[in-house]
Every structure is written in structure tokens, then in C-alpha cells.
Amino acid sequence: MPKWEDVVQALEDPRYAWRTVRGIARQLKATKEEIQDILDKKAEEVVKSSIPANTGEELYTTRRHYNQEASSFAKFTSGVTMTVTSSTSGSTSTSTTSSSSTSSTTTTTPPSQE
């Protein structure tokens, strides 16, 4: 059975922003049940995406890896101007994302996952 440290290493693999239980199990040559059991026992150290993988599977990462990825995303989006069209009036309004924003969500499909 893999150890928590092995799972952390797989979750924080720089090739992936998010991991599936299946992907971690394959990498560590373990069963999906073994990996899920470890993730469940360390739930306070794991972030589960609110959006599933393209395959419908749940996605996970560590809090540390999530914060690193979220920080990079926040840096990228600071100062980005977004144009939004109102569906009722057809009018267009423009708003600028503030770099002082500290909130982050998992509302889009992560770019790299397994």
C-alpha cells in the first residue's frame, strides 16, 4: 500500500494541476481503493475540485499545490479586462479584475489533469 508521502508526490506532480484517483493509482501501481482511502484519511490536506474531469471522475490536489496554482492564476488574471454582454438589454459593460482580489474558485475545468 502506498504511503501518504507517495500520494502527495503524485498530487503535486508539476505536469498536472489536478489528479484523478485512477491516475494516481496507475502512477503508484496501487488500487483505486487504496488511493481513495488515503485521500479520505487526509481530507484536511486535500482539495477536491467542484468540477469533475472530462471523464466524470473527481479531481484532487493538495492544498499547497492548489494555492501555488491559484497564485499563478491570480497573477495572470490581475489587470485583465473582461467584456460582458447583458442578455436582456444587449448592452456591453467592461470591468477590470483587481489584483488585490484574494478569492479563488474551481469553476472551470482544470487545464491539466489525470
C-alpha positions in Angstrom: 0.0 0.0 0.0 1.4 3.4 -0.9 2.2 6.0 1.8 0.7 9.5 2.2 4.0 10.9 1.1 3.8 9.0 -2.2 0.3 10.3 -2.8 1.4 13.9 -2.1 4.3 13.5 -4.6 1.8 12.3 -7.3 -0.7 15.0 -6.4 2.0 17.7 -6.7 3.4 16.4 -9.9 4.2 19.6 -11.9 2.8 18.1 -15.1 -0.7 18.2 -13.6 -2.9 20.8 -11.9 -5.4 18.1 -10.8 -5.3 14.3 -10.5 -7.8 11.6 -10.6 -7.7 8.6 -8.2 -7.2 6.4 -11.3 -4.2 8.4 -12.4 -2.6 8.4 -9.0 -3.3 4.7 -8.6 -1.7 3.9 -12.0 1.4 6.1 -11.2 1.9 4.4 -7.9 0.9 0.9 -9.0 -1.8 0.8 -6.4 -5.5 0.1 -6.4 -8.1 3.0 -6.7 -9.5 1.9 -3.4 -6.1 2.2 -1.6 -5.6 5.8 -3.0 -9.2 6.8 -2.2 -8.7 5.5 1.4 -5.5 7.6 1.8 -7.3 10.7 0.4 -10.2 10.2 2.7 -7.9 9.9 5.7 -6.1 13.1 4.8 -9.1 15.1 3.7 -8.0 18.2 5.6 -4.8 18.4 3.4 -6.6 17.7 0.1 -8.6 19.9 -2.2 -11.4 18.3 -4.3 -12.4 20.2 -7.4 -16.0 21.2 -7.7 -15.8 20.4 -11.4 -15.1 16.8 -12.4 -12.6 15.6 -15.1 -13.7 15.2 -18.7 -14.3 11.6 -17.8 -16.6 12.4 -14.9 -14.1 11.4 -12.3 -13.4 13.5 -9.2 -10.2 15.6 -9.3 -7.9 16.2 -6.4 -4.7 18.1 -5.4 -3.0 19.1 -2.2 -3.9 22.4 -0.6 -0.3 23.6 -1.1 -0.4 22.7 -4.8 -3.8 24.4 -5.2 -2.5 27.6 -3.6 0.5 27.6 -5.9 -1.7 27.1 -8.9 -4.2 29.7 -7.7 -1.5 32.2 -7.0 -0.2 31.8 -10.6 -3.7 32.2 -12.0 -4.3 35.3 -9.8 -1.1 36.8 -11.1 -2.1 36.0 -14.7 -5.6 37.5 -14.4 -4.6 40.7 -12.5 -5.4 43.6 -14.6 -7.2 41.6 -17.3 -10.2 43.4 -18.8 -13.3 41.3 -19.3 -16.2 42.3 -21.6 -19.6 41.1 -20.7 -22.8 41.4 -22.7 -26.1 41.6 -20.9 -28.6 39.1 -22.2 -31.6 41.3 -21.6 -30.6 44.6 -23.0 -27.8 43.7 -25.4 -25.6 46.4 -23.8 -22.0 45.8 -23.2 -20.2 46.7 -20.0 -16.5 46.4 -19.2 -15.0 45.6 -15.8 -11.4 45.1 -14.7 -10.3 42.3 -12.4 -8.4 43.7 -9.4 -5.0 42.3 -8.5 -6.0 42.7 -4.8 -8.6 40.0 -5.1 -7.8 37.1 -2.8 -10.7 34.8 -3.5 -10.2 31.8 -5.8 -12.6 29.1 -7.1 -12.5 26.0 -9.1 -15.3 26.9 -11.5 -13.5 26.0 -14.8 -12.2 22.7 -16.0 -8.5 22.5 -14.9 -6.1 22.7 -17.9 -4.1 19.7 -17.0 -5.4 16.6 -15.3 -5.0 12.9 -14.9 
